[in-house]
Amino acid sequence: MSDLHSTPGTQNFETVAIHAGNTADPLTGAVVPPIYQVSTYKQDGVGGLRGGYEYSRSANPTRTALEENLAALEGGRRGLAFASGLAAEDCLLRALLSPGDHVVIPNDAYGGTFRLFAKVVSRWGVEWSVADTSDPEAVRAAVTDRTKAIWVETPSNPLLGITDIAAVAQIARDSGARLVVDNTFASPYLQQPLALGADVVVHSMTKYMGGHSDVVGGALVVGDEALGEELAYHQNAMGAVAGPFDAWLVLRGIKTLAVRMDRHSENATKVTEMLTRHARVTRVLYPGLPEHPGHEIAAKQMKAFGGMVSFQVEGGEEAAVEVCNRAKLFTLGESLGGVESLIEHPGRMTHASVAGSALEVPADLVRLSVGIESADDLLADLQQALG
């Protein structure tokens, strides 16, 4: 396994997760940053901003603490927190692209990301094409002289595909494009794309970063200071920022990210071992399996293989839906990355928007977000759901 997950510097990831951005409150000594639930700030004379704060859309101390933490976790120069993952993606695309530009997107991606490209961004003249990003040569073939960004999810949603970040980063550099990596499934504890050559890291902080299914948020982290400034300008101009309470909730969640991801990965490994032996399961998709086509690359660029597992069942779509409906401990619901385990049918739920496209998912697919409960209890629930 790679040690690229370690945050640059003298401190290890777990220490940085707890302390970066979390300076004790100078007034009271509170060890947790306060929730600055405020819209505006008293100025020290006209134009005299106290600590750089004037209006909470532009900056808020609680959000600043989170953004400093995000940059440290990903080994970046600038972190930016948004109201949702899609808000972060929208800001990034408007900052990077102009009408007539082209983007390469993956053939397996979150349905909301595809919808943003297909139904929103394309309306203002940005073109996109699909490539199997697990194959660097397929990515290279999709690049044109107008390509400004290559978009990657690794592991991907929901088929758990793996992209060689370093290889695709080289393709992006050769073509003058930016490499964007959605790191939501891995989290910065398991994978750090900037260290592998990516230009931008995207997160839905709703998922593993928050970790408790009680907050919606998004993030961008970049290694280039100038790009960070440009994104910050758009963040302020567009306004879809993370609120102070949401920022505080994510900061709280990040403190336990490392221990949670270890447990998620451990439980997911046990789940896949059971599923691969089950007579009704026709295919298990998990990068931790030696037979997974991206296993060796995942082992190089990830600390562990994460908590997301997908599988296909005999009997087709109706059988997959029935498995979802029969689960009891696995809650039927969208989203992922919380401490509780979730189960869903991507074709009818999170990925309904890709139906009929090159990103359409198999109808017999079930996706699991494996939580941190007792592994024995999770296995028992899946066994009864499969029948």
C-alpha positions in Angstrom: 0.0 0.0 0.0 1.1 3.6 -0.7 1.9 6.1 2.0 0.8 9.0 -0.2 -2.2 9.5 2.2 0.2 11.2 4.7 -0.3 14.9 4.8 3.0 16.7 4.0 4.8 17.9 7.0 5.8 16.5 10.4 2.3 15.5 11.6 0.3 12.4 10.5 -3.1 12.6 9.0 -5.1 11.8 12.2 -3.4 14.7 14.0 -3.9 17.1 11.2 -7.6 16.1 10.9 -8.1 17.1 14.5 -6.0 20.2 14.7 -5.7 21.9 11.3 -7.9 25.0 11.3 -9.1 24.2 14.9 -7.3 27.0 16.8 -8.6 27.6 20.3 -11.0 30.5 20.6 -8.9 33.5 21.7 -11.7 35.0 23.8 -12.7 31.9 25.9 -10.1 29.3 25.1 -12.9 27.0 23.7 -11.1 24.1 22.0 -13.8 23.8 19.3 -14.2 26.7 16.9 -17.4 28.6 17.7 -20.4 28.7 15.3 -20.3 32.2 14.0 -24.0 32.5 13.2 -23.6 36.0 11.9 -24.3 37.8 8.6 -22.3 41.0 8.9 -19.4 42.4 11.0 -18.6 45.7 12.6 -15.8 47.4 10.7 -12.9 49.4 12.2 -13.6 52.4 10.1 -14.7 52.5 6.5 -12.8 49.7 4.7 -11.2 48.6 8.0 -12.1 44.9 8.1 -11.5 43.2 11.5 -9.7 40.0 10.7 -10.7 40.3 7.0 -14.4 39.7 7.7 -17.2 42.0 6.3 -20.1 39.7 5.2 -20.5 36.0 5.7 -21.1 35.2 2.1 -17.5 36.4 1.4 -16.0 34.8 4.6 -17.1 33.5 7.9 -14.7 32.4 10.7 -16.3 28.9 11.1 -16.1 28.3 7.3 -12.5 29.6 7.3 -11.6 27.0 9.9 -13.1 24.2 7.8 -11.4 25.5 4.6 -8.0 25.6 6.3 -8.7 22.0 7.5 -9.7 20.8 4.0 -6.5 22.3 2.4 -4.3 20.6 5.0 -6.0 17.2 4.7 -5.6 17.1 0.9 -2.1 18.6 0.9 -3.4 21.6 -1.0 -2.9 25.4 -1.0 -6.5 26.4 -0.8 -9.7 24.8 0.3 -13.2 26.1 -0.4 -16.5 25.0 1.3 -19.9 25.1 -0.5 -23.5 24.4 0.3 -23.4 21.1 -1.6 -21.2 18.9 -3.7 -23.0 20.0 -6.9 -22.6 23.7 -5.8 -18.8 23.1 -5.6 -18.9 21.4 -9.1 -20.9 24.2 -10.6 -18.5 26.9 -9.3 -15.5 24.9 -10.6 -17.0 24.5 -14.1 -18.0 28.1 -14.4 -14.5 29.2 -13.3 -12.7 26.8 -15.7 -14.8 26.8 -18.8 -16.1 29.1 -21.5 -18.6 28.5 -24.3 -16.9 26.3 -26.9 -14.7 24.4 -24.4 -14.7 20.6 -24.1 -14.6 18.3 -21.1 -13.9 14.6 -20.9 -16.2 12.9 -18.4 -16.1 9.3 -17.1 -18.4 6.6 -18.3 -19.3 5.8 -14.7 -20.1 8.8 -12.5 -22.6 10.2 -10.0 -25.9 10.8 -11.7 -26.0 14.4 -10.5 -22.7 15.2 -12.0 -23.8 13.8 -15.3 -27.1 15.8 -15.1 -25.0 19.0 -14.5 -23.0 18.4 -17.7 -25.8 17.1 -19.8 -28.7 19.4 -18.8 -27.1 22.5 -17.4 -23.5 23.2 -18.6 -24.2 22.1 -22.1 -26.9 24.8 -22.4 -24.2 27.5 -22.3 -22.1 26.0 -25.1 -19.7 23.6 -23.3 -19.3 20.3 -25.0 -18.5 17.0 -23.3 -17.7 13.4 -24.3 -17.5 10.2 -22.4 -14.5 8.0 -21.9 -13.6 4.9 -19.8 -11.2 6.7 -17.5 -9.9 3.3 -16.2 -8.1 3.2 -19.6 -5.7 6.0 -20.0 -5.5 5.6 -23.8 -9.3 5.9 -24.0 -8.9 9.2 -22.1 -6.1 10.4 -24.4 -8.3 9.5 -27.5 -11.2 11.6 -26.1 -9.1 14.7 -25.7 -9.4 17.4 -28.3 -7.7 20.7 -28.9 -10.6 22.4 -27.0 -10.4 20.1 -23.9 -10.0 22.2 -20.8 -10.8 19.6 -18.2 -10.7 15.9 -17.6 -13.1 14.8 -14.9 -12.5 11.6 -12.9 -14.2 9.7 -10.1 -12.0 7.0 -8.4 -13.4 4.9 -7.0 -16.4 5.6 -9.3 -20.1 5.7 -8.5 -21.7 3.2 -8.6 -19.5 0.6 -10.4 -16.4 1.2 -8.2 -14.0 1.7 -11.2 -10.5 2.8 -10.6 -8.6 5.4 -12.5 -4.8 5.7 -12.5 -4.6 9.3 -11.3 -0.9 9.8 -12.1 -1.3 8.4 -15.7 -4.3 10.6 -16.5 -2.6 13.6 -14.8 0.2 13.2 -17.4 -2.4 13.2 -20.2 -3.9 16.4 -18.8 -0.6 18.1 -18.7 0.3 17.0 -22.2 -2.9 18.5 -23.5 -3.0 21.6 -21.4 -6.1 20.6 -19.5 -6.9 20.5 -15.8 -7.4 17.2 -14.1 -10.4 17.2 -11.7 -10.7 14.2 -9.3 -13.9 13.5 -7.3 -12.4 12.0 -4.2 -15.7 11.5 -2.4 -15.7 7.7 -2.2 -12.1 7.5 -0.9 -11.8 10.6 1.3 -8.4 12.3 1.8 -7.6 9.7 4.4 -7.5 6.9 1.8 -6.3 8.9 -1.2 -4.7 12.2 -2.0 -5.1 13.1 -5.7 -3.1 16.4 -5.6 0.0 14.4 -4.6 -0.6 12.2 -7.7 -0.8 15.1 -10.1 -4.4 16.3 -10.0 -5.2 20.0 -10.3 -8.5 20.0 -8.4 -10.1 17.7 -5.8 -13.8 17.7 -5.4 -15.8 16.4 -2.4 -19.4 15.9 -1.5 -18.8 16.6 2.2 -22.3 15.2 2.8 -20.7 11.8 2.6 -17.6 10.5 4.5 -16.3 14.0 5.5 -19.4 14.8 7.5 -19.9 11.1 8.2 -23.2 11.3 10.2 -25.9 11.9 7.6 -26.8 15.2 9.2 -25.2 17.8 6.9 -25.1 18.7 3.2 -21.9 20.3 1.8 -19.3 20.3 -0.9 -15.6 21.2 -1.2 -12.9 22.1 -3.7 -9.2 21.8 -2.9 -6.4 23.0 -5.2 -2.6 23.0 -5.2 -2.2 26.2 -7.3 -2.6 29.5 -5.4 -3.7 31.4 -8.5 -6.5 28.9 -9.3 -7.5 29.0 -5.7 -7.9 32.8 -5.9 -10.0 32.5 -9.0 -12.3 29.9 -7.5 -12.6 32.0 -4.3 -13.7 34.9 -6.5 -16.4 32.8 -8.1 -17.4 31.3 -4.8 -18.2 34.8 -3.5 -19.7 36.0 -6.7 -22.0 33.0 -7.0 -22.8 32.7 -3.3 -23.5 29.0 -2.8 -21.3 28.9 0.3 -21.4 26.5 3.3 -23.3 28.0 6.2 -21.6 28.3 9.6 -23.5 25.4 11.3 -22.9 23.1 8.3 -19.2 24.0 8.3 -19.1 23.2 12.1 -20.8 19.9 11.6 -18.3 18.9 8.9 -15.4 20.0 11.0 -16.7 17.8 13.8 -17.1 14.8 11.5 -13.6 15.1 10.1 -12.0 14.6 13.5 -13.1 11.0 13.4 -12.6 10.5 9.7 -9.5 8.2 10.0 -11.0 5.8 12.5 -14.3 5.7 10.6 -12.6 5.0 7.3 -10.6 2.2 8.8 -13.8 0.6 10.1 -15.8 1.2 6.9 -13.0 -0.5 4.9 -12.7 -3.4 7.4 -16.5 -4.0 7.3 -16.7 -3.7 3.5 -14.0 -6.3 3.1 -16.0 -8.8 5.2 -19.2 -8.0 3.3 -17.5 -8.6 -0.1 -16.1 -11.9 1.2 -19.6 -13.1 2.0 -21.1 -11.8 -1.2 -18.5 -13.5 -3.4 -19.6 -16.8 -1.9 -23.4 -16.2 -2.1 -25.2 -18.3 -4.8 -27.5 -15.5 -5.8 -24.8 -12.9 -6.3 -23.5 -12.9 -9.9 -20.8 -10.2 -9.6 -19.2 -8.2 -6.8 -17.6 -4.8 -7.5 -15.0 -3.8 -4.9 -11.5 -2.6 -5.6 -10.2 -4.6 -2.7 -10.9 -7.9 -4.5 -7.7 -9.2 -6.2 -9.8 -10.0 -9.3 -11.0 -6.4 -9.7 -9.4 -5.0 -12.8 -8.2 -1.9 -10.9 -7.0 -3.7 -7.8 -3.3 -3.1 -8.3 -3.7 0.6 -9.1 -6.0 1.1 -6.1 -3.5 -0.7 -3.9 -0.8 1.8 -5.1 -2.8 5.0 -4.7 -5.1 4.2 -1.8 -4.4 3.4 1.8 -7.4 1.0 1.9 -10.3 0.3 -0.3 -13.2 2.1 1.3 -16.7 1.3 2.4 -18.6 1.3 -0.9 -19.6 -2.1 -2.4 -21.8 -2.8 -5.4 -23.1 -6.2 -6.5 -25.3 -7.8 -9.1 -27.9 -10.5 -8.4 -29.5 -13.2 -10.5 -33.1 -12.5 -11.5 -32.6 -9.1 -12.9 -34.0 -5.7 -11.9 -36.9 -6.9 -9.9 -34.7 -9.3 -7.9 -32.3 -6.4 -7.1 -35.2 -4.2 -6.0 -36.5 -6.9 -3.8 -33.1 -7.3 -2.1 -33.2 -3.6 -1.3 -36.7 -3.8 0.1 -36.0 -6.8 2.2 -33.0 -5.3 4.0 -33.6 -4.2 7.6 -30.4 -3.1 9.2 -29.2 -1.6 5.8 -31.5 1.4 5.5 -33.0 1.9 2.0 -31.9 5.4 1.1 -29.8 7.6 -1.1 -26.5 9.1 -0.2 -23.6 7.3 1.5 -20.7 7.6 3.8 -22.5 7.8 7.1 -21.9 5.7 10.2 -25.1 3.7 9.4 -25.2 1.3 6.5 -27.4 2.1 3.5 -28.6 0.1 0.5 -30.1 1.4 -2.8 -31.0 0.5 -6.3 -28.9 2.9 -8.4 -30.9 2.5 -11.6 -34.1 3.7 -10.0 -32.6 6.0 -7.4 -29.3 7.9 -7.5 -28.6 7.2 -11.2 -32.0 7.5 -12.7 -30.8 10.6 -14.5 -28.3 8.6 -16.6 -30.9 6.2 -18.0 -30.5 5.8 -21.8 -27.0 7.4 -21.8 -23.5 6.0 -22.0 -23.5 6.1 -18.2 -26.6 3.9 -17.7 -26.0 1.4 -14.9 -27.0 -2.3 -14.9 -30.6 -2.9 -13.9 -29.6 -5.8 -11.5 -27.2 -3.6 -9.6 -27.4 -3.0 -5.8 -25.1 -0.4 -4.1 -24.1 -0.6 -0.5 -22.6 2.0 1.8 -21.2 -0.2 4.5 -21.3 1.5 7.9 -19.5 1.0 11.1 -21.9 -1.3 12.9 -21.0 -4.9 13.9 -19.9 -6.7 10.8 -21.7 -9.9 12.0 -25.0 -8.0 12.1 -24.5 -6.5 8.7 -23.7 -9.9 7.2 -26.8 -11.5 8.8 -29.0 -8.8 7.3 -27.6 -9.2 3.8 -28.0 -12.9 4.0 -31.7 -12.7 4.9 -32.2 -10.0 2.3 -30.7 -12.2 -0.4 -32.8 -15.1 0.8 
